[in-house]
Amino acid sequence: MANSKKGLATPIWIVIAVAALAVGVLLGHFVIGGGGAVSLSGKTTISEGDLDSPIASYTYDGKTTNVSAREVIEQSSSLDAAKQDDGTYAVPSADDVLAYARNAIVLQVASDQGLSVSDEERDQYAQDMLQTTDYATVAANYGIPEDTVKKIVSDSALMKKLRDSVVTTELPTMPDAPTAPDDGNTDTATQDYATYVISLLGDEWDATNNTWARTDGSYYAALSSYPISNESATYAAAQAAYYVAYSNYSTASSQVSSEWTTYVNTLFSKASIQIESLQA
């Protein structure tokens, strides 16, 4: 029985997805079959000796780059994990090849724009997304090499840096929900809840005069009926403020995603890819 592929499980895969690795398709020419050094017609597996031979190629900005099965497999797994009991490897799917090419193009664009990620920036990104910089443990948990984990994190951080440089929508910090009172009473009023609420209100609150600074904002519309002061606010008010803050975050996040998708698809419209007859 063939080994099951030990790819990226959910937590570390989210690091890639949230970091906005390239989405969309290559909108230029897409060709299946022909041109590769390995004839894959009808094949579902390849030998170890064919791992470094081209199974696809993509062209961007006038430059054509070959893609090997090894590169596609190692973008999210290890060769040991992918190796089957008979010593062969499953031919990478067309979707996996496309994902590799899309990411490679975006990373190249980031590099061409002079962007890079230092080890310190990589570690900070890992800490933010994985809450750890223990790459060895992450690698062991997901059955992939430590170097692959580091590359995934670095690539993801670099793409985020590119995204931040081209997206104009400002993404606010995702709010943390307020801590519920121990007694379950939503009318419980404390200084902590007041501090929490006012930290979210921003320029809608006048701390000097201990009242609303303006009444045309989204927070006032949701919280005007709650008793709020610098010294006291209820858990119910904190919840209402949280819902507004999270709604604002979600709206901005969707706009950021839309801008980023438009940007990368503009890049992909200038690219073409040729893939051998791979698995569907």
C-alpha positions in Angstrom: 0.0 0.0 0.0 1.4 3.4 -1.0 2.3 5.9 1.7 -0.2 8.6 2.2 1.2 12.0 1.4 2.3 14.0 4.5 1.6 17.4 3.2 0.8 20.5 5.2 -1.8 20.0 7.8 -4.3 22.9 8.6 -2.3 25.1 11.1 0.8 25.6 8.9 -1.2 25.7 5.7 -3.2 28.6 7.2 0.1 30.5 7.5 0.4 30.3 3.7 -3.2 31.1 3.0 -3.6 34.0 5.4 -0.4 35.4 4.2 -2.1 35.7 0.8 -0.1 33.4 -1.3 -1.1 33.9 -4.9 -4.7 33.1 -5.8 -6.4 32.9 -9.1 -5.2 31.3 -12.3 -2.6 32.0 -15.0 -4.8 33.9 -17.3 -2.5 33.7 -20.3 -2.0 30.7 -22.5 -2.6 27.4 -20.8 -1.4 24.3 -22.6 -1.7 20.7 -21.4 0.7 18.2 -22.9 3.8 18.5 -25.1 7.1 20.2 -24.6 8.3 18.6 -21.4 11.4 16.5 -21.1 9.4 13.7 -19.4 6.7 12.2 -21.4 3.8 11.8 -18.9 1.0 10.8 -21.3 -0.9 8.1 -19.5 1.4 8.0 -16.5 0.4 8.5 -12.9 3.8 7.9 -11.4 7.4 8.8 -12.1 10.7 7.3 -11.1 13.3 8.9 -8.8 15.5 9.5 -11.8 12.8 11.8 -13.4 12.3 14.0 -10.3 14.5 16.8 -11.6 13.4 16.7 -15.3 10.9 19.3 -16.4 7.2 18.4 -16.2 6.1 21.9 -17.0 7.3 25.4 -17.8 5.9 28.9 -17.3 6.7 32.1 -19.0 6.5 35.5 -17.4 8.0 38.8 -18.5 9.6 37.1 -21.5 11.5 34.5 -19.4 10.6 30.8 -19.5 11.3 28.7 -16.4 11.1 25.0 -16.2 9.4 23.3 -13.3 10.4 19.8 -12.0 8.4 17.3 -10.1 10.8 17.7 -7.2 10.1 21.4 -6.9 6.3 20.9 -6.9 6.4 18.1 -4.4 8.8 19.9 -2.0 6.6 23.1 -2.0 4.4 21.4 0.6 5.9 18.0 1.5 9.1 16.0 1.6 10.3 13.4 -0.9 10.4 10.8 1.8 6.8 11.4 2.6 5.8 11.4 -1.1 7.7 8.3 -2.0 5.5 5.2 -2.6 6.2 1.7 -1.5 7.5 0.7 -5.0 10.0 3.6 -5.0 8.0 5.8 -7.4 6.3 9.1 -6.9 2.8 10.2 -7.8 2.8 12.7 -10.7 2.0 16.1 -9.3 -1.5 17.3 -10.1 -2.0 20.2 -12.5 -3.4 22.2 -9.6 -0.2 21.7 -7.6 1.9 22.8 -10.6 -0.2 25.9 -11.1 0.1 26.7 -7.5 3.9 26.4 -7.7 4.1 28.6 -10.8 1.7 31.3 -9.4 3.7 31.5 -6.2 7.0 31.6 -8.1 5.8 34.5 -10.2 4.7 36.6 -7.2 7.9 35.9 -5.4 9.9 37.0 -8.4 7.9 40.2 -8.7 8.6 40.9 -5.0 12.3 40.3 -5.5 12.3 42.5 -8.6 10.8 45.3 -6.5 13.7 45.0 -4.1 11.7 43.3 -1.3 13.3 40.7 0.9 12.7 39.0 4.3 15.4 38.8 6.9 15.7 35.9 9.3 14.4 38.3 12.0 11.4 39.2 9.9 10.8 35.5 9.2 10.9 34.7 12.9 8.6 37.5 13.7 6.1 36.4 11.1 6.3 32.8 12.4 5.7 34.0 15.9 2.7 36.1 14.8 1.1 33.3 12.7 2.3 30.0 14.4 3.0 31.4 17.9 6.4 29.7 17.7 9.8 29.9 16.0 10.6 26.3 16.8 10.9 25.2 13.2 12.2 21.8 14.0 9.2 20.9 16.1 6.8 22.3 13.4 8.6 20.2 10.8 8.4 17.1 12.9 4.7 17.6 13.5 3.9 17.9 9.9 6.4 15.5 8.4 8.3 18.0 6.3 11.9 19.1 6.4 12.8 22.1 8.6 14.3 23.9 5.7 10.9 23.6 3.9 9.1 25.1 6.9 11.5 28.0 7.0 11.0 28.6 3.2 7.3 28.4 3.5 7.3 31.0 6.3 9.8 33.3 4.5 7.9 33.1 1.2 4.7 33.8 3.0 6.2 36.8 4.8 7.6 38.1 1.5 4.3 37.9 -0.2 2.6 39.7 2.6 5.3 42.4 2.3 4.5 42.7 -1.4 0.7 42.7 -0.6 1.2 45.5 2.0 3.1 47.6 -0.6 0.4 47.4 -3.3 -2.8 47.3 -1.3 -4.2 50.7 -0.4 -6.9 49.6 2.1 -5.7 49.9 5.7 -6.3 46.7 7.6 -7.1 47.4 11.2 -6.0 45.0 14.0 -8.4 42.2 14.4 -10.1 42.8 17.8 -10.1 40.4 20.6 -13.5 39.6 22.1 -14.1 41.0 25.6 -13.9 38.5 28.5 -17.3 37.5 29.8 -18.1 38.3 33.5 -17.8 35.3 35.8 -21.4 35.6 36.9 -22.8 35.7 33.4 -24.5 39.0 34.0 -24.2 41.1 30.8 -25.1 44.3 32.7 -21.9 44.0 34.8 -20.1 47.3 34.6 -16.4 47.7 35.3 -13.4 50.0 34.6 -11.9 47.2 32.5 -14.9 47.1 30.1 -14.8 50.9 29.9 -11.1 50.8 28.9 -11.9 48.1 26.4 -14.8 50.0 24.8 -13.0 53.3 24.6 -9.9 51.7 23.1 -12.1 50.7 20.2 -14.1 53.9 19.8 -11.1 56.0 18.6 -12.0 59.5 17.5 -15.7 58.9 18.2 -15.0 59.3 21.9 -13.9 62.5 23.7 -12.0 61.2 26.8 -11.3 64.8 28.0 -15.0 65.6 28.3 -16.0 62.0 29.1 -18.6 61.8 26.3 -19.1 61.1 22.6 -17.0 63.2 20.3 -19.4 62.8 17.4 -22.6 61.0 16.7 -22.2 60.1 13.0 -20.0 57.1 13.5 -20.7 53.3 13.4 -19.9 52.9 17.1 -22.4 55.6 18.2 -25.1 54.0 16.1 -24.5 50.7 17.9 -23.7 51.9 21.4 -25.6 55.2 22.0 -28.2 53.4 24.2 -25.5 52.0 26.6 -24.2 53.9 29.6 -20.5 54.5 28.9 -18.0 56.7 30.6 -14.2 56.7 31.1 -14.8 54.9 34.4 -17.5 52.4 33.6 -19.1 50.3 30.8 -21.0 47.1 30.8 -20.1 43.8 29.3 -23.1 44.2 26.9 -21.6 47.5 25.7 -18.2 45.8 25.3 -19.8 43.1 23.2 -21.6 45.6 21.0 -18.3 47.5 20.5 -16.6 44.2 19.6 -19.2 43.4 16.9 -18.7 46.8 15.3 -14.9 46.5 15.4 -15.1 42.9 14.0 -17.5 44.0 11.2 -15.1 46.9 10.3 -12.2 44.5 10.3 -14.1 42.0 8.1 -15.1 44.6 5.6 -11.5 45.9 5.3 -10.2 42.4 5.1 -12.5 41.6 2.2 -11.4 44.8 0.4 -7.7 43.9 1.0 -8.3 40.4 -0.4 -10.1 41.9 -3.5 -7.3 44.4 -4.2 -4.7 41.7 -3.8 -6.6 39.3 -6.1 -6.9 41.9 -8.7 -3.2 42.7 -8.5 -1.9 39.1 -8.8 -4.4 38.3 -11.5 -3.0 41.3 -13.5 0.4 39.6 -13.1 -0.9 36.3 -14.2 -2.6 37.7 -17.3 0.9 38.3 -18.6 2.0 34.7 -18.0 1.6 31.4 -19.8 2.1 27.9 -18.7 2.6 24.6 -20.4 2.0 21.4 -18.4 2.6 17.8 -19.4 -0.4 15.5 -19.2 -0.7 15.3 -15.4 -3.3 14.0 -13.0 -6.5 16.0 -12.9 
